[in-house]
Amino acid sequence: MSYANVEMKILQWSEARRIIQNSTAEAQLLKAVSEMGELADATIKHDDDGVIDAVGDVMVCLVNYCAIQDINLVNCMEVAYD
């Protein structure tokens, strides 16, 4: 599955659960930071499944954050890459 397809599925999932409509950029940012803590914990514990889950959760929060802010996440990655 391509990145674009996964991003679209995440947005559909979030909209169906009314996350995009009822959340804020700040709430999604704080959720992403919380998930980063889980990622750090899983990394320290060498919990590969936990790492995969946490990375996915962070990305979901970033997709939601960008949707709420009307920011193109791929563009953000391109800017960082350049």
mmCIF file of the N, C-alpha and C atoms, coordinates in Angstrom:
data_MODEL
# 
_entry.id   MODEL 
# 
loop_
_atom_site.group_PDB 
_atom_site.id 
_atom_site.type_symbol 
_atom_site.label_atom_id 
_atom_site.label_alt_id 
_atom_site.label_comp_id 
_atom_site.label_asym_id 
_atom_site.label_entity_id 
_atom_site.label_seq_id 
_atom_site.pdbx_PDB_ins_code 
_atom_site.Cartn_x 
_atom_site.Cartn_y 
_atom_site.Cartn_z 
_atom_site.occupancy 
_atom_site.B_iso_or_equiv 
_atom_site.pdbx_formal_charge 
_atom_site.auth_seq_id 
_atom_site.auth_comp_id 
_atom_site.auth_asym_id 
_atom_site.auth_atom_id 
_atom_site.pdbx_PDB_model_num 
ATOM 1   N N  . MET A 1 1  ? 0.857   -1.176 0.000  1.00 0.00 ? 1  MET A N  1 
ATOM 2   C CA . MET A 1 1  ? 0.000   0.000  0.000  1.00 0.00 ? 1  MET A CA 1 
ATOM 3   C C  . MET A 1 1  ? 0.898   1.233  0.000  1.00 0.00 ? 1  MET A C  1 
ATOM 4   N N  . SER A 1 2  ? 0.548   2.222  -0.775 1.00 0.00 ? 2  SER A N  1 
ATOM 5   C CA . SER A 1 2  ? 1.355   3.435  -0.861 1.00 0.00 ? 2  SER A CA 1 
ATOM 6   C C  . SER A 1 2  ? 1.099   4.345  0.347  1.00 0.00 ? 2  SER A C  1 
ATOM 7   N N  . TYR A 1 3  ? 2.038   5.282  0.555  1.00 0.00 ? 3  TYR A N  1 
ATOM 8   C CA . TYR A 1 3  ? 1.862   6.246  1.633  1.00 0.00 ? 3  TYR A CA 1 
ATOM 9   C C  . TYR A 1 3  ? 0.547   7.010  1.464  1.00 0.00 ? 3  TYR A C  1 
ATOM 10  N N  . ALA A 1 4  ? 0.271   7.443  0.235  1.00 0.00 ? 4  ALA A N  1 
ATOM 11  C CA . ALA A 1 4  ? -0.950  8.225  -0.020 1.00 0.00 ? 4  ALA A CA 1 
ATOM 12  C C  . ALA A 1 4  ? -2.203  7.442  0.349  1.00 0.00 ? 4  ALA A C  1 
ATOM 13  N N  . ASN A 1 5  ? -2.217  6.144  0.052  1.00 0.00 ? 5  ASN A N  1 
ATOM 14  C CA . ASN A 1 5  ? -3.376  5.315  0.399  1.00 0.00 ? 5  ASN A CA 1 
ATOM 15  C C  . ASN A 1 5  ? -3.531  5.180  1.910  1.00 0.00 ? 5  ASN A C  1 
ATOM 16  N N  . VAL A 1 6  ? -2.419  4.991  2.589  1.00 0.00 ? 6  VAL A N  1 
ATOM 17  C CA . VAL A 1 6  ? -2.478  4.870  4.057  1.00 0.00 ? 6  VAL A CA 1 
ATOM 18  C C  . VAL A 1 6  ? -2.931  6.178  4.673  1.00 0.00 ? 6  VAL A C  1 
ATOM 19  N N  . GLU A 1 7  ? -2.392  7.286  4.180  1.00 0.00 ? 7  GLU A N  1 
ATOM 20  C CA . GLU A 1 7  ? -2.800  8.593  4.703  1.00 0.00 ? 7  GLU A CA 1 
ATOM 21  C C  . GLU A 1 7  ? -4.301  8.807  4.507  1.00 0.00 ? 7  GLU A C  1 
ATOM 22  N N  . MET A 1 8  ? -4.822  8.456  3.340  1.00 0.00 ? 8  MET A N  1 
ATOM 23  C CA . MET A 1 8  ? -6.248  8.620  3.072  1.00 0.00 ? 8  MET A CA 1 
ATOM 24  C C  . MET A 1 8  ? -7.073  7.739  4.007  1.00 0.00 ? 8  MET A C  1 
ATOM 25  N N  . LYS A 1 9  ? -6.645  6.519  4.229  1.00 0.00 ? 9  LYS A N  1 
ATOM 26  C CA . LYS A 1 9  ? -7.372  5.626  5.143  1.00 0.00 ? 9  LYS A CA 1 
ATOM 27  C C  . LYS A 1 9  ? -7.360  6.169  6.572  1.00 0.00 ? 9  LYS A C  1 
ATOM 28  N N  . ILE A 1 10 ? -6.229  6.721  6.991  1.00 0.00 ? 10 ILE A N  1 
ATOM 29  C CA . ILE A 1 10 ? -6.147  7.327  8.322  1.00 0.00 ? 10 ILE A CA 1 
ATOM 30  C C  . ILE A 1 10 ? -7.125  8.486  8.431  1.00 0.00 ? 10 ILE A C  1 
ATOM 31  N N  . LEU A 1 11 ? -7.155  9.344  7.412  1.00 0.00 ? 11 LEU A N  1 
ATOM 32  C CA . LEU A 1 11 ? -8.074  10.487 7.435  1.00 0.00 ? 11 LEU A CA 1 
ATOM 33  C C  . LEU A 1 11 ? -9.528  10.037 7.454  1.00 0.00 ? 11 LEU A C  1 
ATOM 34  N N  . GLN A 1 12 ? -9.856  9.021  6.673  1.00 0.00 ? 12 GLN A N  1 
ATOM 35  C CA . GLN A 1 12 ? -11.227 8.488  6.670  1.00 0.00 ? 12 GLN A CA 1 
ATOM 36  C C  . GLN A 1 12 ? -11.577 7.911  8.032  1.00 0.00 ? 12 GLN A C  1 
ATOM 37  N N  . TRP A 1 13 ? -10.650 7.164  8.634  1.00 0.00 ? 13 TRP A N  1 
ATOM 38  C CA . TRP A 1 13 ? -10.854 6.568  9.954  1.00 0.00 ? 13 TRP A CA 1 
ATOM 39  C C  . TRP A 1 13 ? -11.066 7.676  10.991 1.00 0.00 ? 13 TRP A C  1 
ATOM 40  N N  . SER A 1 14 ? -10.222 8.708  10.937 1.00 0.00 ? 14 SER A N  1 
ATOM 41  C CA . SER A 1 14 ? -10.316 9.810  11.908 1.00 0.00 ? 14 SER A CA 1 
ATOM 42  C C  . SER A 1 14 ? -11.593 10.612 11.730 1.00 0.00 ? 14 SER A C  1 
ATOM 43  N N  . GLU A 1 15 ? -11.985 10.834 10.485 1.00 0.00 ? 15 GLU A N  1 
ATOM 44  C CA . GLU A 1 15 ? -13.223 11.572 10.246 1.00 0.00 ? 15 GLU A CA 1 
ATOM 45  C C  . GLU A 1 15 ? -14.443 10.761 10.673 1.00 0.00 ? 15 GLU A C  1 
ATOM 46  N N  . ALA A 1 16 ? -14.430 9.464  10.424 1.00 0.00 ? 16 ALA A N  1 
ATOM 47  C CA . ALA A 1 16 ? -15.550 8.605  10.829 1.00 0.00 ? 16 ALA A CA 1 
ATOM 48  C C  . ALA A 1 16 ? -15.722 8.609  12.348 1.00 0.00 ? 16 ALA A C  1 
ATOM 49  N N  . ARG A 1 17 ? -14.623 8.767  13.064 1.00 0.00 ? 17 ARG A N  1 
ATOM 50  C CA . ARG A 1 17 ? -14.670 8.817  14.526 1.00 0.00 ? 17 ARG A CA 1 
ATOM 51  C C  . ARG A 1 17 ? -14.762 10.249 15.046 1.00 0.00 ? 17 ARG A C  1 
ATOM 52  N N  . ARG A 1 18 ? -14.921 11.180 14.113 1.00 0.00 ? 18 ARG A N  1 
ATOM 53  C CA . ARG A 1 18 ? -15.091 12.601 14.406 1.00 0.00 ? 18 ARG A CA 1 
ATOM 54  C C  . ARG A 1 18 ? -13.890 13.202 15.143 1.00 0.00 ? 18 ARG A C  1 
ATOM 55  N N  . ILE A 1 19 ? -12.705 12.620 14.939 1.00 0.00 ? 19 ILE A N  1 
ATOM 56  C CA . ILE A 1 19 ? -11.490 13.140 15.567 1.00 0.00 ? 19 ILE A CA 1 
ATOM 57  C C  . ILE A 1 19 ? -11.104 14.464 14.912 1.00 0.00 ? 19 ILE A C  1 
ATOM 58  N N  . ILE A 1 20 ? -11.075 14.499 13.596 1.00 0.00 ? 20 ILE A N  1 
ATOM 59  C CA . ILE A 1 20 ? -10.679 15.715 12.884 1.00 0.00 ? 20 ILE A CA 1 
ATOM 60  C C  . ILE A 1 20 ? -11.636 16.855 13.219 1.00 0.00 ? 20 ILE A C  1 
ATOM 61  N N  . GLN A 1 21 ? -12.928 16.556 13.224 1.00 0.00 ? 21 GLN A N  1 
ATOM 62  C CA . GLN A 1 21 ? -13.937 17.588 13.446 1.00 0.00 ? 21 GLN A CA 1 
ATOM 63  C C  . GLN A 1 21 ? -13.942 18.106 14.883 1.00 0.00 ? 21 GLN A C  1 
ATOM 64  N N  . ASN A 1 22 ? -13.608 17.247 15.854 1.00 0.00 ? 22 ASN A N  1 
ATOM 65  C CA . ASN A 1 22 ? -13.763 17.610 17.260 1.00 0.00 ? 22 ASN A CA 1 
ATOM 66  C C  . ASN A 1 22 ? -12.462 17.805 18.014 1.00 0.00 ? 22 ASN A C  1 
ATOM 67  N N  . SER A 1 23 ? -11.349 17.601 17.364 1.00 0.00 ? 23 SER A N  1 
ATOM 68  C CA . SER A 1 23 ? -10.066 17.750 18.041 1.00 0.00 ? 23 SER A CA 1 
ATOM 69  C C  . SER A 1 23 ? -9.449  19.091 17.685 1.00 0.00 ? 23 SER A C  1 
ATOM 70  N N  . THR A 1 24 ? -8.300  19.347 18.265 1.00 0.00 ? 24 THR A N  1 
ATOM 71  C CA . THR A 1 24 ? -7.539  20.555 17.963 1.00 0.00 ? 24 THR A CA 1 
ATOM 72  C C  . THR A 1 24 ? -6.118  20.148 17.594 1.00 0.00 ? 24 THR A C  1 
ATOM 73  N N  . ALA A 1 25 ? -5.422  21.068 16.967 1.00 0.00 ? 25 ALA A N  1 
ATOM 74  C CA . ALA A 1 25 ? -4.020  20.818 16.649 1.00 0.00 ? 25 ALA A CA 1 
ATOM 75  C C  . ALA A 1 25 ? -3.233  20.562 17.934 1.00 0.00 ? 25 ALA A C  1 
ATOM 76  N N  . GLU A 1 26 ? -3.524  21.324 18.969 1.00 0.00 ? 26 GLU A N  1 
ATOM 77  C CA . GLU A 1 26 ? -2.828  21.166 20.238 1.00 0.00 ? 26 GLU A CA 1 
ATOM 78  C C  . GLU A 1 26 ? -3.060  19.774 20.835 1.00 0.00 ? 26 GLU A C  1 
ATOM 79  N N  . ALA A 1 27 ? -4.296  19.300 20.772 1.00 0.00 ? 27 ALA A N  1 
ATOM 80  C CA . ALA A 1 27 ? -4.615  17.977 21.317 1.00 0.00 ? 27 ALA A CA 1 
ATOM 81  C C  . ALA A 1 27 ? -3.884  16.878 20.539 1.00 0.00 ? 27 ALA A C  1 
ATOM 82  N N  . GLN A 1 28 ? -3.828  17.009 19.223 1.00 0.00 ? 28 GLN A N  1 
ATOM 83  C CA . GLN A 1 28 ? -3.137  16.003 18.417 1.00 0.00 ? 28 GLN A CA 1 
ATOM 84  C C  . GLN A 1 28 ? -1.631  16.070 18.656 1.00 0.00 ? 28 GLN A C  1 
ATOM 85  N N  . LEU A 1 29 ? -1.098  17.262 18.849 1.00 0.00 ? 29 LEU A N  1 
ATOM 86  C CA . LEU A 1 29 ? 0.322   17.411 19.157 1.00 0.00 ? 29 LEU A CA 1 
ATOM 87  C C  . LEU A 1 29 ? 0.650   16.755 20.496 1.00 0.00 ? 29 LEU A C  1 
ATOM 88  N N  . LEU A 1 30 ? -0.157  17.001 21.504 1.00 0.00 ? 30 LEU A N  1 
ATOM 89  C CA . LEU A 1 30 ? 0.076   16.385 22.812 1.00 0.00 ? 30 LEU A CA 1 
ATOM 90  C C  . LEU A 1 30 ? -0.048  14.864 22.742 1.00 0.00 ? 30 LEU A C  1 
ATOM 91  N N  . LYS A 1 31 ? -0.988  14.379 21.954 1.00 0.00 ? 31 LYS A N  1 
ATOM 92  C CA . LYS A 1 31 ? -1.137  12.939 21.759 1.00 0.00 ? 31 LYS A CA 1 
ATOM 93  C C  . LYS A 1 31 ? 0.112   12.372 21.080 1.00 0.00 ? 31 LYS A C  1 
ATOM 94  N N  . ALA A 1 32 ? 0.640   13.079 20.088 1.00 0.00 ? 32 ALA A N  1 
ATOM 95  C CA . ALA A 1 32 ? 1.857   12.630 19.403 1.00 0.00 ? 32 ALA A CA 1 
ATOM 96  C C  . ALA A 1 32 ? 3.034   12.575 20.375 1.00 0.00 ? 32 ALA A C  1 
ATOM 97  N N  . VAL A 1 33 ? 3.146   13.575 21.246 1.00 0.00 ? 33 VAL A N  1 
ATOM 98  C CA . VAL A 1 33 ? 4.224   13.588 22.243 1.00 0.00 ? 33 VAL A CA 1 
ATOM 99  C C  . VAL A 1 33 ? 4.072   12.403 23.196 1.00 0.00 ? 33 VAL A C  1 
ATOM 100 N N  . SER A 1 34 ? 2.857   12.118 23.604 1.00 0.00 ? 34 SER A N  1 
ATOM 101 C CA . SER A 1 34 ? 2.596   10.960 24.459 1.00 0.00 ? 34 SER A CA 1 
ATOM 102 C C  . SER A 1 34 ? 3.011   9.673  23.764 1.00 0.00 ? 34 SER A C  1 
ATOM 103 N N  . GLU A 1 35 ? 2.658   9.567  22.489 1.00 0.00 ? 35 GLU A N  1 
ATOM 104 C CA . GLU A 1 35 ? 3.029   8.373  21.721 1.00 0.00 ? 35 GLU A CA 1 
ATOM 105 C C  . GLU A 1 35 ? 4.547   8.287  21.542 1.00 0.00 ? 35 GLU A C  1 
ATOM 106 N N  . MET A 1 36 ? 5.226   9.436  21.448 1.00 0.00 ? 36 MET A N  1 
ATOM 107 C CA . MET A 1 36 ? 6.687   9.426  21.386 1.00 0.00 ? 36 MET A CA 1 
ATOM 108 C C  . MET A 1 36 ? 7.277   8.856  22.666 1.00 0.00 ? 36 MET A C  1 
ATOM 109 N N  . GLY A 1 37 ? 6.644   9.155  23.787 1.00 0.00 ? 37 GLY A N  1 
ATOM 110 C CA . GLY A 1 37 ? 7.077   8.563  25.060 1.00 0.00 ? 37 GLY A CA 1 
ATOM 111 C C  . GLY A 1 37 ? 6.941   7.051  25.026 1.00 0.00 ? 37 GLY A C  1 
ATOM 112 N N  . GLU A 1 38 ? 5.841   6.563  24.469 1.00 0.00 ? 38 GLU A N  1 
ATOM 113 C CA . GLU A 1 38 ? 5.655   5.121  24.321 1.00 0.00 ? 38 GLU A CA 1 
ATOM 114 C C  . GLU A 1 38 ? 6.700   4.531  23.379 1.00 0.00 ? 38 GLU A C  1 
ATOM 115 N N  . LEU A 1 39 ? 7.049   5.274  22.336 1.00 0.00 ? 39 LEU A N  1 
ATOM 116 C CA . LEU A 1 39 ? 8.082   4.823  21.408 1.00 0.00 ? 39 LEU A CA 1 
ATOM 117 C C  . LEU A 1 39 ? 9.428   4.720  22.120 1.00 0.00 ? 39 LEU A C  1 
ATOM 118 N N  . ALA A 1 40 ? 9.751   5.721  22.913 1.00 0.00 ? 40 ALA A N  1 
ATOM 119 C CA . ALA A 1 40 ? 11.012  5.687  23.671 1.00 0.00 ? 40 ALA A CA 1 
ATOM 120 C C  . ALA A 1 40 ? 11.028  4.499  24.624 1.00 0.00 ? 40 ALA A C  1 
ATOM 121 N N  . ASP A 1 41 ? 9.933   4.272  25.309 1.00 0.00 ? 41 ASP A N  1 
ATOM 122 C CA . ASP A 1 41 ? 9.835   3.150  26.247 1.00 0.00 ? 41 ASP A CA 1 
ATOM 123 C C  . ASP A 1 41 ? 10.017  1.816  25.527 1.00 0.00 ? 41 ASP A C  1 
ATOM 124 N N  . ALA A 1 42 ? 9.336   1.652  24.399 1.00 0.00 ? 42 ALA A N  1 
ATOM 125 C CA . ALA A 1 42 ? 9.443   0.409  23.635 1.00 0.00 ? 42 ALA A CA 1 
ATOM 126 C C  . ALA A 1 42 ? 10.860  0.222  23.096 1.00 0.00 ? 42 ALA A C  1 
ATOM 127 N N  . THR A 1 43 ? 11.498  1.316  22.695 1.00 0.00 ? 43 THR A N  1 
ATOM 128 C CA . THR A 1 43 ? 12.869  1.244  22.188 1.00 0.00 ? 43 THR A CA 1 
ATOM 129 C C  . THR A 1 43 ? 13.819  0.790  23.284 1.00 0.00 ? 43 THR A C  1 
ATOM 130 N N  . ILE A 1 44 ? 13.703  1.393  24.463 1.00 0.00 ? 44 ILE A N  1 
ATOM 131 C CA . ILE A 1 44 ? 14.565  1.037  25.589 1.00 0.00 ? 44 ILE A CA 1 
ATOM 132 C C  . ILE A 1 44 ? 14.388  -0.424 25.974 1.00 0.00 ? 44 ILE A C  1 
ATOM 133 N N  . LYS A 1 45 ? 13.155  -0.903 25.867 1.00 0.00 ? 45 LYS A N  1 
ATOM 134 C CA . LYS A 1 45 ? 12.849  -2.297 26.248 1.00 0.00 ? 45 LYS A CA 1 
ATOM 135 C C  . LYS A 1 45 ? 13.092  -3.283 25.102 1.00 0.00 ? 45 LYS A C  1 
ATOM 136 N N  . HIS A 1 46 ? 13.545  -2.781 23.959 1.00 0.00 ? 46 HIS A N  1 
ATOM 137 C CA . HIS A 1 46 ? 13.763  -3.628 22.779 1.00 0.00 ? 46 HIS A CA 1 
ATOM 138 C C  . HIS A 1 46 ? 12.493  -4.391 22.397 1.00 0.00 ? 46 HIS A C  1 
ATOM 139 N N  . ASP A 1 47 ? 11.362  -3.705 22.518 1.00 0.00 ? 47 ASP A N  1 
ATOM 140 C CA . ASP A 1 47 ? 10.046  -4.268 22.199 1.00 0.00 ? 47 ASP A CA 1 
ATOM 141 C C  . ASP A 1 47 ? 9.700   -3.897 20.762 1.00 0.00 ? 47 ASP A C  1 
ATOM 142 N N  . ASP A 1 48 ? 10.078  -4.766 19.822 1.00 0.00 ? 48 ASP A N  1 
ATOM 143 C CA . ASP A 1 48 ? 9.893   -4.456 18.407 1.00 0.00 ? 48 ASP A CA 1 
ATOM 144 C C  . ASP A 1 48 ? 8.434   -4.214 18.037 1.00 0.00 ? 48 ASP A C  1 
ATOM 145 N N  . ASP A 1 49 ? 7.525   -5.024 18.576 1.00 0.00 ? 49 ASP A N  1 
ATOM 146 C CA . ASP A 1 49 ? 6.098   -4.818 18.284 1.00 0.00 ? 49 ASP A CA 1 
ATOM 147 C C  . ASP A 1 49 ? 5.618   -3.484 18.845 1.00 0.00 ? 49 ASP A C  1 
ATOM 148 N N  . GLY A 1 50 ? 6.097   -3.147 20.039 1.00 0.00 ? 50 GLY A N  1 
ATOM 149 C CA . GLY A 1 50 ? 5.736   -1.867 20.642 1.00 0.00 ? 50 GLY A CA 1 
ATOM 150 C C  . GLY A 1 50 ? 6.272   -0.688 19.853 1.00 0.00 ? 50 GLY A C  1 
ATOM 151 N N  . VAL A 1 51 ? 7.479   -0.836 19.308 1.00 0.00 ? 51 VAL A N  1 
ATOM 152 C CA . VAL A 1 51 ? 8.070   0.221  18.478 1.00 0.00 ? 51 VAL A CA 1 
ATOM 153 C C  . VAL A 1 51 ? 7.208   0.443  17.243 1.00 0.00 ? 51 VAL A C  1 
ATOM 154 N N  . ILE A 1 52 ? 6.846   -0.645 16.574 1.00 0.00 ? 52 ILE A N  1 
ATOM 155 C CA . ILE A 1 52 ? 6.034   -0.531 15.361 1.00 0.00 ? 52 ILE A CA 1 
ATOM 156 C C  . ILE A 1 52 ? 4.696   0.133  15.672 1.00 0.00 ? 52 ILE A C  1 
ATOM 157 N N  . ASP A 1 53 ? 4.053   -0.286 16.750 1.00 0.00 ? 53 ASP A N  1 
ATOM 158 C CA . ASP A 1 53 ? 2.770   0.295  17.143 1.00 0.00 ? 53 ASP A CA 1 
ATOM 159 C C  . ASP A 1 53 ? 2.922   1.779  17.457 1.00 0.00 ? 53 ASP A C  1 
ATOM 160 N N  . ALA A 1 54 ? 3.963   2.131  18.206 1.00 0.00 ? 54 ALA A N  1 
ATOM 161 C CA . ALA A 1 54 ? 4.150   3.528  18.608 1.00 0.00 ? 54 ALA A CA 1 
ATOM 162 C C  . ALA A 1 54 ? 4.473   4.421  17.415 1.00 0.00 ? 54 ALA A C  1 
ATOM 163 N N  . VAL A 1 55 ? 5.315   3.952  16.505 1.00 0.00 ? 55 VAL A N  1 
ATOM 164 C CA . VAL A 1 55 ? 5.615   4.749  15.307 1.00 0.00 ? 55 VAL A CA 1 
ATOM 165 C C  . VAL A 1 55 ? 4.322   4.994  14.529 1.00 0.00 ? 55 VAL A C  1 
ATOM 166 N N  . GLY A 1 56 ? 3.514   3.954  14.379 1.00 0.00 ? 56 GLY A N  1 
ATOM 167 C CA . GLY A 1 56 ? 2.234   4.115  13.683 1.00 0.00 ? 56 GLY A CA 1 
ATOM 168 C C  . GLY A 1 56 ? 1.335   5.117  14.382 1.00 0.00 ? 56 GLY A C  1 
ATOM 169 N N  . ASP A 1 57 ? 1.274   5.039  15.710 1.00 0.00 ? 57 ASP A N  1 
ATOM 170 C CA . ASP A 1 57 ? 0.430   5.969  16.465 1.00 0.00 ? 57 ASP A CA 1 
ATOM 171 C C  . ASP A 1 57 ? 0.915   7.411  16.319 1.00 0.00 ? 57 ASP A C  1 
ATOM 172 N N  . VAL A 1 58 ? 2.240   7.605  16.349 1.00 0.00 ? 58 VAL A N  1 
ATOM 173 C CA . VAL A 1 58 ? 2.791   8.952  16.150 1.00 0.00 ? 58 VAL A CA 1 
ATOM 174 C C  . VAL A 1 58 ? 2.394   9.473  14.777 1.00 0.00 ? 58 VAL A C  1 
ATOM 175 N N  . MET A 1 59 ? 2.520   8.627  13.774 1.00 0.00 ? 59 MET A N  1 
ATOM 176 C CA . MET A 1 59 ? 2.184   9.054  12.410 1.00 0.00 ? 59 MET A CA 1 
ATOM 177 C C  . MET A 1 59 ? 0.700   9.395  12.272 1.00 0.00 ? 59 MET A C  1 
ATOM 178 N N  . VAL A 1 60 ? -0.167  8.610  12.909 1.00 0.00 ? 60 VAL A N  1 
ATOM 179 C CA . VAL A 1 60 ? -1.600  8.916  12.875 1.00 0.00 ? 60 VAL A CA 1 
ATOM 180 C C  . VAL A 1 60 ? -1.845  10.297 13.483 1.00 0.00 ? 60 VAL A C  1 
ATOM 181 N N  . CYS A 1 61 ? -1.208  10.578 14.602 1.00 0.00 ? 61 CYS A N  1 
ATOM 182 C CA . CYS A 1 61 ? -1.370  11.890 15.236 1.00 0.00 ? 61 CYS A CA 1 
ATOM 183 C C  . CYS A 1 61 ? -0.858  13.007 14.328 1.00 0.00 ? 61 CYS A C  1 
ATOM 184 N N  . LEU A 1 62 ? 0.262   12.772 13.643 1.00 0.00 ? 62 LEU A N  1 
ATOM 185 C CA . LEU A 1 62 ? 0.796   13.794 12.742 1.00 0.00 ? 62 LEU A CA 1 
ATOM 186 C C  . LEU A 1 62 ? -0.099  14.006 11.532 1.00 0.00 ? 62 LEU A C  1 
ATOM 187 N N  . VAL A 1 63 ? -0.653  12.924 11.003 1.00 0.00 ? 63 VAL A N  1 
ATOM 188 C CA . VAL A 1 63 ? -1.609  13.059 9.892  1.00 0.00 ? 63 VAL A CA 1 
ATOM 189 C C  . VAL A 1 63 ? -2.807  13.881 10.353 1.00 0.00 ? 63 VAL A C  1 
ATOM 190 N N  . ASN A 1 64 ? -3.330  13.575 11.534 1.00 0.00 ? 64 ASN A N  1 
ATOM 191 C CA . ASN A 1 64 ? -4.475  14.325 12.062 1.00 0.00 ? 64 ASN A CA 1 
ATOM 192 C C  . ASN A 1 64 ? -4.102  15.781 12.316 1.00 0.00 ? 64 ASN A C  1 
ATOM 193 N N  . TYR A 1 65 ? -2.934  16.005 12.906 1.00 0.00 ? 65 TYR A N  1 
ATOM 194 C CA . TYR A 1 65 ? -2.467  17.360 13.178 1.00 0.00 ? 65 TYR A CA 1 
ATOM 195 C C  . TYR A 1 65 ? -2.419  18.172 11.880 1.00 0.00 ? 65 TYR A C  1 
ATOM 196 N N  . CYS A 1 66 ? -1.818  17.587 10.865 1.00 0.00 ? 66 CYS A N  1 
ATOM 197 C CA . CYS A 1 66 ? -1.703  18.285 9.581  1.00 0.00 ? 66 CYS A CA 1 
ATOM 198 C C  . CYS A 1 66 ? -3.071  18.541 8.948  1.00 0.00 ? 66 CYS A C  1 
ATOM 199 N N  . ALA A 1 67 ? -3.972  17.585 9.076  1.00 0.00 ? 67 ALA A N  1 
ATOM 200 C CA . ALA A 1 67 ? -5.318  17.777 8.525  1.00 0.00 ? 67 ALA A CA 1 
ATOM 201 C C  . ALA A 1 67 ? -6.018  18.949 9.212  1.00 0.00 ? 67 ALA A C  1 
ATOM 202 N N  . ILE A 1 68 ? -5.894  19.011 10.519 1.00 0.00 ? 68 ILE A N  1 
ATOM 203 C CA . ILE A 1 68 ? -6.535  20.091 11.277 1.00 0.00 ? 68 ILE A CA 1 
ATOM 204 C C  . ILE A 1 68 ? -5.907  21.439 10.918 1.00 0.00 ? 68 ILE A C  1 
ATOM 205 N N  . GLN A 1 69 ? -4.591  21.457 10.714 1.00 0.00 ? 69 GLN A N  1 
ATOM 206 C CA . GLN A 1 69 ? -3.872  22.692 10.393 1.00 0.00 ? 69 GLN A CA 1 
ATOM 207 C C  . GLN A 1 69 ? -3.893  23.021 8.901  1.00 0.00 ? 69 GLN A C  1 
ATOM 208 N N  . ASP A 1 70 ? -4.453  22.111 8.103  1.00 0.00 ? 70 ASP A N  1 
ATOM 209 C CA . ASP A 1 70 ? -4.470  22.253 6.643  1.00 0.00 ? 70 ASP A CA 1 
ATOM 210 C C  . ASP A 1 70 ? -3.044  22.382 6.094  1.00 0.00 ? 70 ASP A C  1 
ATOM 211 N N  . ILE A 1 71 ? -2.199  21.457 6.560  1.00 0.00 ? 71 ILE A N  1 
ATOM 212 C CA . ILE A 1 71 ? -0.800  21.382 6.154  1.00 0.00 ? 71 ILE A CA 1 
ATOM 213 C C  . ILE A 1 71 ? -0.602  20.071 5.401  1.00 0.00 ? 71 ILE A C  1 
ATOM 214 N N  . ASN A 1 72 ? 0.178   20.122 4.336  1.00 0.00 ? 72 ASN A N  1 
ATOM 215 C CA . ASN A 1 72 ? 0.495   18.923 3.576  1.00 0.00 ? 72 ASN A CA 1 
ATOM 216 C C  . ASN A 1 72 ? 1.694   18.233 4.224  1.00 0.00 ? 72 ASN A C  1 
ATOM 217 N N  . LEU A 1 73 ? 1.478   17.059 4.804  1.00 0.00 ? 73 LEU A N  1 
ATOM 218 C CA . LEU A 1 73 ? 2.525   16.346 5.517  1.00 0.00 ? 73 LEU A CA 1 
ATOM 219 C C  . LEU A 1 73 ? 3.676   15.961 4.596  1.00 0.00 ? 73 LEU A C  1 
ATOM 220 N N  . VAL A 1 74 ? 3.373   15.548 3.383  1.00 0.00 ? 74 VAL A N  1 
ATOM 221 C CA . VAL A 1 74 ? 4.431   15.196 2.436  1.00 0.00 ? 74 VAL A CA 1 
ATOM 222 C C  . VAL A 1 74 ? 5.295   16.417 2.136  1.00 0.00 ? 74 VAL A C  1 
ATOM 223 N N  . ASN A 1 75 ? 4.674   17.571 1.985  1.00 0.00 ? 75 ASN A N  1 
ATOM 224 C CA . ASN A 1 75 ? 5.431   18.795 1.772  1.00 0.00 ? 75 ASN A CA 1 
ATOM 225 C C  . ASN A 1 75 ? 6.360   19.069 2.953  1.00 0.00 ? 75 ASN A C  1 
ATOM 226 N N  . CYS A 1 76 ? 5.900   18.836 4.160  1.00 0.00 ? 76 CYS A N  1 
ATOM 227 C CA . CYS A 1 76 ? 6.743   19.024 5.349  1.00 0.00 ? 76 CYS A CA 1 
ATOM 228 C C  . CYS A 1 76 ? 7.969   18.122 5.284  1.00 0.00 ? 76 CYS A C  1 
ATOM 229 N N  . MET A 1 77 ? 7.772   16.878 4.869  1.00 0.00 ? 77 MET A N  1 
ATOM 230 C CA . MET A 1 77 ? 8.895   15.949 4.756  1.00 0.00 ? 77 MET A CA 1 
ATOM 231 C C  . MET A 1 77 ? 9.854   16.398 3.657  1.00 0.00 ? 77 MET A C  1 
ATOM 232 N N  . GLU A 1 78 ? 9.307   16.904 2.549  1.00 0.00 ? 78 GLU A N  1 
ATOM 233 C CA . GLU A 1 78 ? 10.158  17.389 1.470  1.00 0.00 ? 78 GLU A CA 1 
ATOM 234 C C  . GLU A 1 78 ? 11.000  18.574 1.922  1.00 0.00 ? 78 GLU A C  1 
ATOM 235 N N  . VAL A 1 79 ? 10.408  19.483 2.675  1.00 0.00 ? 79 VAL A N  1 
ATOM 236 C CA . VAL A 1 79 ? 11.134  20.644 3.185  1.00 0.00 ? 79 VAL A CA 1 
ATOM 237 C C  . VAL A 1 79 ? 12.261  20.173 4.110  1.00 0.00 ? 79 VAL A C  1 
ATOM 238 N N  . ALA A 1 80 ? 11.964  19.231 4.988  1.00 0.00 ? 80 ALA A N  1 
ATOM 239 C CA . ALA A 1 80 ? 12.992  18.708 5.893  1.00 0.00 ? 80 ALA A CA 1 
ATOM 240 C C  . ALA A 1 80 ? 14.097  18.001 5.119  1.00 0.00 ? 80 ALA A C  1 
ATOM 241 N N  . TYR A 1 81 ? 13.720  17.275 4.093  1.00 0.00 ? 81 TYR A N  1 
ATOM 242 C CA . TYR A 1 81 ? 14.703  16.555 3.278  1.00 0.00 ? 81 TYR A CA 1 
ATOM 243 C C  . TYR A 1 81 ? 15.625  17.521 2.532  1.00 0.00 ? 81 TYR A C  1 
ATOM 244 N N  . ASP A 1 82 ? 15.027  18.570 1.996  1.00 0.00 ? 82 ASP A N  1 
ATOM 245 C CA . ASP A 1 82 ? 15.824  19.560 1.242  1.00 0.00 ? 82 ASP A CA 1 
ATOM 246 C C  . ASP A 1 82 ? 16.750  20.312 2.170  1.00 0.00 ? 82 ASP A C  1 
# 
